Amino acid sequence: MLNDIMISTFTISIAPLLAEGEAFNPPVQIAAWLGCLAFGLMLFNEGSKFVERIRGKAPHPPNEQLEFSVAAMDRRVCKLEEESGKIWAKMEADKSEILLAGELRAEKLHNRINPLAESIEGLKSAMELNNQQTVLFGAKLDRLMETRKA
């Protein structure tokens, strides 16, 4: 009697799924059960991923962590010291190159400015001489004009 209820319950529960006049189709039933099984498996898989994400990964034992971190830090420090040594050497080379270029530029500028400064000094002395001569000529003209008036 229990089997009859189960069968009638099963028949009643899938009755709306089957169209009227269709016979009991085992391949459809197998496909439906496989689909339910796949859905359940995917749901379980996603649930386990969610739980794993929430809990986080299990940490390594402290000894292993320390050994790993010390070894990693040693490698990193050696690499950084090597790179900083290269950078400092390059900076020193660049500094000496820039200073040398500055000295050469200053020397070129001085070589161009010194002749100009000398010629300006010559022009200043010539201008002073002209001013003195102009003053003398002006004084002579003033005397000449006074003598002509008198």
N, CA, C and O of each residue as an XYZ file, in Angstrom:
600
protein
N       0.825     -1.185      0.000
C       0.000      0.000      0.000
C       0.868      1.247      0.000
O       0.530      2.243     -0.640
N       1.989      1.195      0.718
C       2.908      2.326      0.755
C       3.473      2.598     -0.632
O       3.624      3.753     -1.029
N       3.782      1.542     -1.362
C       4.304      1.712     -2.717
C       3.270      2.336     -3.632
O       3.599      3.136     -4.508
N       2.025      1.967     -3.422
C       0.970      2.544     -4.248
C       0.848      4.041     -4.018
O       0.614      4.796     -4.962
N       1.003      4.471     -2.790
C       0.908      5.900     -2.475
C       2.062      6.645     -3.119
O       1.891      7.723     -3.688
N       3.237      6.050     -3.017
C       4.410      6.683     -3.610
C       4.231      6.800     -5.117
O       4.522      7.840     -5.708
N       3.766      5.758     -5.713
C       3.596      5.789     -7.157
C       2.507      6.775     -7.512
O       2.662      7.550     -8.455
N       1.410      6.762     -6.779
C       0.319      7.698     -7.080
C       0.766      9.128     -6.808
O       0.370     10.038     -7.537
N       1.587      9.353     -5.770
C       2.093     10.689     -5.489
C       3.013     11.128     -6.611
O       2.953     12.264     -7.081
N       3.868     10.202     -7.030
C       4.784     10.514     -8.128
C       3.998     10.800     -9.393
O       4.312     11.727    -10.139
N       2.988     10.006     -9.621
C       2.169     10.187    -10.809
C       1.408     11.494    -10.722
O       1.273     12.199    -11.722
N       0.917     11.822     -9.566
C       0.165     13.060     -9.388
C       1.094     14.265     -9.528
O       0.722     15.284    -10.110
N       2.303     14.136     -8.990
C       3.208     15.285     -9.004
C       3.720     15.606    -10.413
O       3.987     16.767    -10.721
N       3.856     14.606    -11.254
C       4.343     14.899    -12.599
C       3.204     14.988    -13.602
O       3.426     15.266    -14.780
N       2.009     14.755    -13.143
C       0.868     14.786    -14.055
C       0.735     16.128    -14.764
O       0.441     16.144    -15.959
N       0.939     17.269    -14.075
C       0.810     18.527    -14.812
C       1.917     18.712    -15.851
O       1.741     19.460    -16.813
N       3.043     18.046    -15.667
C       4.144     18.191    -16.617
C       3.868     17.463    -17.930
O       4.322     17.884    -18.994
N       3.123     16.377    -17.840
C       2.840     15.595    -19.046
C       1.551     16.081    -19.683
O       0.560     16.344    -19.003
N       1.588     16.193    -20.973
C       0.367     16.605    -21.683
C      -0.615     15.433    -21.673
O      -0.224     14.278    -21.501
N      -1.855     15.743    -21.853
C      -2.863     14.684    -21.842
C      -2.636     13.761    -23.038
O      -2.358     14.223    -24.144
N      -2.749     12.550    -22.822
C      -2.611     11.575    -23.880
C      -1.177     11.111    -24.072
O      -0.938     10.196    -24.860
N      -0.215     11.708    -23.381
C       1.168     11.262    -23.509
C       1.383     10.080    -22.581
O       0.787      9.989    -21.508
N       2.221      9.209    -23.006
C       2.551      8.050    -22.181
C       3.726      8.407    -21.283
O       4.401      9.411    -21.513
N       3.971      7.612    -20.282
C       5.108      7.816    -19.384
C       6.375      7.641    -20.204
O       6.604      6.567    -20.761
N       7.207      8.683    -20.289
C       8.381      8.684    -21.162
C       9.645      8.634    -20.306
O      10.051      9.664    -19.768
N      10.288      7.452    -20.162
C      11.461      7.328    -19.304
C      12.626      8.226    -19.715
O      13.257      8.770    -18.808
N      12.985      8.444    -21.001
C      14.114      9.331    -21.312
C      13.888     10.762    -20.824
O      14.834     11.428    -20.403
N      12.666     11.232    -20.876
C      12.369     12.577    -20.382
C      12.571     12.613    -18.874
O      13.120     13.572    -18.333
N      12.129     11.574    -18.212
C      12.291     11.514    -16.767
C      13.774     11.455    -16.384
O      14.190     12.107    -15.426
N      14.565     10.687    -17.117
C      16.004     10.601    -16.830
C      16.663     11.954    -17.061
O      17.495     12.390    -16.265
N      16.294     12.607    -18.137
C      16.855     13.930    -18.431
C      16.485     14.924    -17.336
O      17.316     15.740    -16.938
N      15.257     14.867    -16.848
C      14.830     15.773    -15.781
C      15.636     15.515    -14.516
O      16.068     16.461    -13.857
N      15.846     14.236    -14.164
C      16.623     13.916    -12.970
C      18.093     14.324    -13.144
O      18.709     14.812    -12.196
N      18.654     14.134    -14.325
C      20.038     14.553    -14.571
C      20.164     16.075    -14.477
O      21.155     16.587    -13.956
N      19.158     16.796    -14.980
C      19.153     18.265    -14.873
C      19.096     18.704    -13.418
O      19.805     19.626    -13.015
N      18.258     18.047    -12.633
C      18.163     18.377    -11.208
C      19.477     18.064    -10.495
O      19.931     18.830     -9.645
N      20.080     16.934    -10.851
C      21.352     16.554    -10.252
C      22.446     17.570    -10.609
O      23.238     17.952     -9.748
N      22.491     18.008    -11.877
C      23.487     19.001    -12.306
C      23.260     20.324    -11.580
O      24.211     20.963    -11.128
N      22.002     20.729    -11.472
C      21.697     21.974    -10.760
C      22.126     21.873     -9.299
O      22.718     22.807     -8.759
N      21.832     20.749     -8.663
C      22.231     20.547     -7.268
C      23.746     20.570     -7.105
O      24.268     21.145     -6.150
N      24.449     19.939     -8.048
C      25.910     19.920     -8.002
C      26.483     21.332     -8.163
O      27.401     21.715     -7.437
N      25.950     22.098     -9.103
C      26.417     23.480     -9.298
C      26.129     24.320     -8.052
O      26.965     25.119     -7.633
N      24.961     24.139     -7.469
C      24.604     24.879     -6.266
C      25.557     24.540     -5.128
O      26.005     25.434     -4.410
N      25.869     23.270     -4.958
C      26.807     22.845     -3.920
C      28.202     23.428     -4.180
O      28.868     23.890     -3.253
N      28.632     23.403     -5.427
C      29.950     23.912     -5.798
C      30.062     25.413     -5.493
O      31.047     25.848     -4.896
N      29.077     26.190     -5.892
C      29.086     27.635     -5.629
C      29.005     27.918     -4.131
O      29.639     28.847     -3.631
N      28.211     27.104     -3.417
C      28.120     27.276     -1.968
C      29.451     27.009     -1.282
O      29.829     27.725     -0.354
N      30.162     25.982     -1.733
C      31.463     25.682     -1.116
C      32.478     26.777     -1.441
O      33.313     27.106     -0.598
N      32.422     27.346     -2.641
C      33.313     28.471     -2.974
C      33.010     29.679     -2.098
O      33.921     30.367     -1.639
N      31.724     29.932     -1.869
C      31.322     31.055     -1.026
C      31.829     30.861      0.401
O      32.368     31.791      1.002
N      31.663     29.687      0.929
C      32.116     29.398      2.294
C      33.637     29.532      2.380
O      34.159     30.054      3.364
N      34.342     29.065      1.359
C      35.803     29.162      1.349
C      36.243     30.626      1.301
O      37.199     31.015      1.972
N      35.543     31.433      0.504
C      35.866     32.858      0.432
C      35.624     33.556      1.764
O      36.408     34.413      2.172
N      34.564     33.199      2.426
C      34.241     33.811      3.718
C      35.277     33.419      4.764
O      35.748     34.276      5.513
N      35.638     32.148      4.828
C      36.597     31.680      5.829
C      38.020     32.121      5.514
O      38.813     32.353      6.427
N      38.341     32.235      4.269
C      39.699     32.591      3.878
C      40.559     31.347      3.818
O      40.150     30.263      4.235
N      41.776     31.528      3.286
C      42.676     30.381      3.177
C      43.325     30.104      4.524
O      43.537     31.008      5.331
N      43.626     28.864      4.740
C      44.288     28.474      5.984
C      45.726     28.986      5.951
O      46.433     28.773      4.965
N      46.164     29.651      7.005
C      47.533     30.187      7.000
C      48.558     29.068      7.128
O      48.277     27.978      7.628
N      49.761     29.388      6.654
C      50.864     28.435      6.807
C      51.288     28.423      8.276
O      51.041     29.386      9.002
N      51.906     27.367      8.699
C      52.439     27.358     10.069
C      53.469     28.482     10.241
O      54.140     28.848      9.276
N      53.603     29.029     11.443
C      54.491     30.183     11.656
C      55.930     29.948     11.220
O      56.559     30.859     10.680
N      56.465     28.759     11.437
C      57.852     28.493     11.043
C      58.024     28.605      9.537
O      58.991     29.197      9.057
N      57.083     28.035      8.795
C      57.165     28.113      7.340
C      57.010     29.558      6.876
O      57.695     29.993      5.951
N      56.120     30.293      7.511
C      55.926     31.694      7.140
C      57.197     32.484      7.362
O      57.603     33.271      6.507
N      57.832     32.276      8.520
C      59.057     33.017      8.821
C      60.173     32.677      7.845
O      60.871     33.567      7.359
N      60.343     31.383      7.556
C      61.382     30.988      6.615
C      61.135     31.586      5.243
O      62.056     32.066      4.582
N      59.882     31.549      4.828
C      59.534     32.105      3.519
C      59.753     33.610      3.496
O      60.332     34.145      2.550
N      59.288     34.292      4.540
C      59.402     35.751      4.540
C      60.859     36.196      4.675
O      61.246     37.191      4.061
N      61.680     35.490      5.462
C      63.094     35.856      5.604
C      63.820     35.632      4.284
O      64.600     36.481      3.854
N      63.573     34.514      3.649
C      64.228     34.233      2.369
C      63.790     35.244      1.312
O      64.607     35.739      0.536
N      62.505     35.539      1.293
C      61.999     36.497      0.310
C      62.567     37.885      0.575
O      62.933     38.600     -0.358
N      62.637     38.259      1.831
C      63.183     39.580      2.175
C      64.672     39.669      1.834
O      65.136     40.701      1.349
N      65.425     38.584      2.088
C      66.849     38.574      1.742
C      67.041     38.783      0.241
O      67.879     39.580     -0.182
N      66.262     38.064     -0.551
C      66.365     38.227     -2.004
C      66.004     39.653     -2.404
O      66.680     40.266     -3.230
N      64.947     40.168     -1.818
C      64.480     41.516     -2.170
C      65.509     42.569     -1.765
O      65.791     43.489     -2.533
N      66.067     42.440     -0.571
C      67.061     43.412     -0.096
C      68.301     43.376     -0.981
O      68.834     44.424     -1.345
N      68.765     42.176     -1.328
C      69.952     42.062     -2.203
C      69.676     42.704     -3.553
O      70.517     43.420     -4.096
N      68.513     42.448     -4.079
C      68.155     43.025     -5.382
C      68.076     44.544     -5.295
O      68.584     45.242     -6.173
N      67.448     45.059     -4.253
C      67.316     46.508     -4.098
C      68.668     47.176     -3.864
O      68.915     48.263     -4.385
N      69.541     46.546     -3.092
C      70.879     47.112     -2.869
C      71.671     47.150     -4.165
O      72.374     48.122     -4.439
N      71.559     46.107     -4.953
C      72.260     46.078     -6.239
C      71.737     47.180     -7.165
O      72.513     47.888     -7.806
N      70.414     47.311     -7.222
C      69.818     48.339     -8.075
C      70.176     49.739     -7.581
O      70.463     50.623     -8.388
N      70.163     49.949     -6.261
C      70.496     51.276     -5.746
C      71.963     51.602     -6.004
O      72.298     52.756     -6.271
N      72.847     50.602     -5.929
C      74.260     50.815     -6.245
C      74.435     51.255     -7.691
O      75.211     52.166     -7.981
N      73.711     50.606     -8.598
C      73.775     50.991    -10.011
C      73.247     52.407    -10.208
O      73.822     53.192    -10.962
N      72.161     52.727     -9.533
C      71.558     54.058     -9.677
C      72.502     55.127     -9.140
O      72.656     56.179     -9.761
N      73.142     54.872     -7.987
C      74.079     55.850     -7.421
C      75.273     56.055     -8.343
O      75.728     57.183     -8.532
N      75.781     54.969     -8.917
C      76.913     55.091     -9.848
C      76.523     55.909    -11.067
O      77.294     56.751    -11.529
N      75.348     55.668    -11.579
C      74.872     56.429    -12.737
C      74.677     57.894    -12.376
O      75.001     58.780    -13.167
N      74.149     58.152    -11.182
C      73.953     59.539    -10.743
C      75.289     60.267    -10.623
O      75.405     61.423    -11.028
N      76.288     59.600    -10.074
C      77.609     60.220     -9.944
C      78.210     60.505    -11.314
O      78.800     61.564    -11.528
N      78.059     59.562    -12.242
C      78.579     59.766    -13.597
C      77.857     60.935    -14.271
O      78.483     61.769    -14.924
N      76.542     60.984    -14.104
C      75.765     62.085    -14.679
C      76.155     63.417    -14.054
O      76.242     64.434    -14.743
N      76.389     63.407    -12.748
C      76.766     64.640    -12.050
C      78.093     65.171    -12.575
O      78.221     66.362    -12.859
N      79.077     64.292    -12.704
C      80.384     64.744    -13.193
C      80.276     65.211    -14.645
O      80.931     66.177    -15.037
N      79.462     64.538    -15.433
C      79.266     64.948    -16.826
C      78.606     66.327    -16.902
O      78.999     67.160    -17.718
N      77.613     66.563    -16.061
C      76.917     67.853    -16.052
C      77.853     68.965    -15.583
O      77.851     70.059    -16.149
N      78.649     68.690    -14.554
C      79.592     69.710    -14.075
C      80.632     70.051    -15.143
O      80.978     71.218    -15.326
N      81.124     69.041    -15.838
C      82.095     69.275    -16.903
C      81.466     70.092    -18.030
O      82.088     71.014    -18.559
N      80.244     69.753    -18.389
C      79.547     70.505    -19.437
C      79.330     71.955    -19.000
O      79.443     72.868    -19.817
N      79.021     72.173    -17.728
C      78.840     73.533    -17.210
C      80.131     74.331    -17.257
O      80.131     75.510    -17.610
N      81.244     73.673    -16.897
C      82.536     74.364    -16.948
C      82.896     74.746    -18.379
O      83.375     75.852    -18.629
N      82.665     73.833    -19.317
C      82.953     74.131    -20.728
C      82.081     75.278    -21.237
O      82.549     76.143    -21.978
N      80.837     75.277    -20.842
C      79.920     76.338    -21.269
C      80.349     77.672    -20.675
O      80.351     78.691    -21.366
N      80.711     77.667    -19.398
C      81.157     78.905    -18.755
C      82.423     79.425    -19.427
O      82.562     80.631    -19.634
N      83.341     78.533    -19.768
C      84.574     78.947    -20.440
C      84.271     79.568    -21.801
O      84.856     80.587    -22.167
N      83.350     78.947    -22.555
C      82.964     79.507    -23.852
C      82.343     80.893    -23.691
O      82.640     81.808    -24.459
N      81.481     81.038    -22.686
C      80.849     82.346    -22.449
C      81.887     83.392    -22.075
O      81.839     84.519    -22.568
N      82.821     83.030    -21.212
C      83.875     83.977    -20.824
C      84.736     84.351    -22.028
O      85.136     85.506    -22.179
N      85.018     83.369    -22.883
C      85.808     83.653    -24.076
C      85.073     84.601    -25.023
O      85.708     85.360    -25.756
N      83.755     84.562    -25.012
C      82.987     85.482    -25.857
C      82.785     86.836    -25.186
O      82.731     87.863    -25.862
N      82.673     86.842    -23.858
C      82.380     88.087    -23.134
C      83.630     88.930    -22.953
O      83.558     90.153    -23.065
N      84.779     88.313    -22.675
C      86.002     89.091    -22.401
C      86.386     90.038    -23.534
O      86.702     91.192    -23.245
N      86.380     89.627    -24.812
C      86.692     90.596    -25.868
C      85.668     91.724    -25.943
O      86.017     92.866    -26.244
N      84.418     91.406    -25.674
C      83.394     92.452    -25.686
C      83.623     93.443    -24.549
O      83.470     94.651    -24.733
N      83.987     92.936    -23.387
C      84.242     93.823    -22.250
C      85.439     94.723    -22.538
O      85.424     95.904    -22.189
N      86.470     94.179    -23.169
C      87.639     94.990    -23.507
C      87.279     96.065    -24.524
O      87.729     97.206    -24.418
N      86.466     95.696    -25.511
C      86.088     96.693    -26.514
C      85.178     97.756    -25.908
O      85.230     98.919    -26.305
N      84.334     97.355    -24.934
C      83.480     98.345    -24.265
C      84.331     99.304    -23.446
O      84.045    100.501    -23.413
N      85.356     98.812    -22.797
C      86.270     99.683    -22.038
C      86.953    100.671    -22.979
O      87.097    101.849    -22.652
N      87.377    100.184    -24.156
C      87.988    101.073    -25.142
C      87.013    102.138    -25.608
O      87.389    103.296    -25.787
N      85.767    101.752    -25.805
C      84.749    102.717    -26.234
C      84.459    103.737    -25.136
O      84.229    104.912    -25.423
N      84.470    103.293    -23.889
C      84.250    104.228    -22.773
C      85.363    105.261    -22.724
O      85.101    106.453    -22.560
N      86.601    104.812    -22.865
C      87.717    105.774    -22.815
C      87.659    106.720    -24.011
O      87.960    107.906    -23.876
N      87.270    106.202    -25.189
C      87.146    107.080    -26.360
C      86.020    108.078    -26.159
O      86.132    109.227    -26.586
N      84.948    107.665    -25.524
C      83.828    108.566    -25.275
C      84.218    109.643    -24.266
O      83.819    110.797    -24.419
N      84.973    109.295    -23.260
C      85.463    110.279    -22.282
C      86.336    111.321    -22.974
O      86.209    112.521    -22.731
N      87.215    110.841    -23.832
C      88.085    111.739    -24.571
C      87.271    112.679    -25.462
O      87.562    113.872    -25.544
N      86.251    112.134    -26.126
C      85.377    112.969    -26.963
C      84.642    114.002    -26.127
O      84.505    115.154    -26.537
N      84.168    113.593    -24.954
C      83.465    114.543    -24.080
C      84.409    115.659    -23.637
O      84.024    116.828    -23.620
N      85.623    115.307    -23.285
C      86.589    116.320    -22.866
C      86.898    117.278    -24.020
O      86.967    118.491    -23.824
N      87.082    116.727    -25.222
C      87.370    117.574    -26.372
C      86.180    118.471    -26.700
O      86.350    119.623    -27.099
N      84.953    117.922    -26.526
C      83.760    118.727    -26.787
C      83.677    119.880    -25.803
O      83.321    120.998    -26.176
N      84.003    119.610    -24.558
C      83.980    120.676    -23.554
C      85.032    121.739    -23.909
O      84.762    122.937    -23.823
N      86.209    121.299    -24.299
C      87.268    122.250    -24.686
C      86.865    123.084    -25.906
O      87.059    124.299    -25.942
N      86.304    122.402    -26.890
C      85.862    123.134    -28.073
C      84.724    124.095    -27.740
O      84.635    125.189    -28.297
N      83.869    123.675    -26.834
C      82.774    124.572    -26.424
C      83.309    125.796    -25.720
O      82.809    126.900    -25.935
N      84.313    125.624    -24.886
C      84.897    126.756    -24.170
C      85.601    127.681    -25.158
O      85.511    128.902    -25.033
N      86.297    127.113    -26.131
C      86.966    127.934    -27.136
C      85.959    128.713    -27.966
O      86.182    129.879    -28.293
N      84.850    128.067    -28.306
C      83.819    128.767    -29.077
C      83.221    129.904    -28.265
O      82.943    130.980    -28.793
N      83.028    129.657    -26.991
C      82.485    130.724    -26.148
C      83.446    131.924    -26.119
O      83.000    133.065    -26.230
N      84.731    131.687    -25.976
C      85.713    132.772    -25.969
C      85.758    133.491    -27.310
O      85.866    134.715    -27.369
N      85.675    132.716    -28.384
C      85.690    133.345    -29.703
C      84.477    134.248    -29.893
O      84.592    135.336    -30.457
N      83.367    133.819    -29.443
C      82.149    134.618    -29.598
C      82.210    135.870    -28.725
O      81.719    136.929    -29.116
N      82.811    135.746    -27.551
C      82.940    136.919    -26.709
C      83.909    137.927    -27.318
O      83.691    139.136    -27.251
N      84.974    137.414    -27.907
C      85.941    138.309    -28.534
C      85.329    138.961    -29.774
O      85.705    140.088    -30.096
N      84.479    138.364    -30.429
C      83.858    138.958    -31.619
C      82.817    139.989    -31.205
O      82.603    140.976    -31.909
N      82.213    139.777    -30.141
C      81.213    140.753    -29.661
C      81.917    141.993    -29.134
O      81.385    143.100    -29.222
N      83.014    141.823    -28.631
C      83.697    142.957    -28.018
C      84.462    143.791    -28.983
O      85.082    144.779    -28.589
